[in-house]
Amino acid sequence: MFKINDMATIKQMDIVAKEISKDIIEEIYKQCDWQIGQFLPESSEGTEINEAHSYLMRLVGRHIANKLDVTTNKYYDE
């Protein structure tokens, strides 16, 4: 089992993880931008597109969490 006994190492890993997550979220955003049109009528505008895009991003996030065996809690905030 992987163990970290040094708080400085844990903090550094957290900083790196946050940066990686920013990059990954940007990529998910781009992929969702590219894909969302197939689910909406051509006449879709503003709010409808934004809501569908947000839903698709959250759905992708849930699938990622499930694949990583991560239990998510929307009320947990670091």
Summary of the structure (lengths in Angstrom):
residues: 78
radius of gyration: 16.7
end to end distance: 24.7
largest distance: 56.2
contacts: 137
relative contact order: 0.08
helix: 71%
strand: 0%
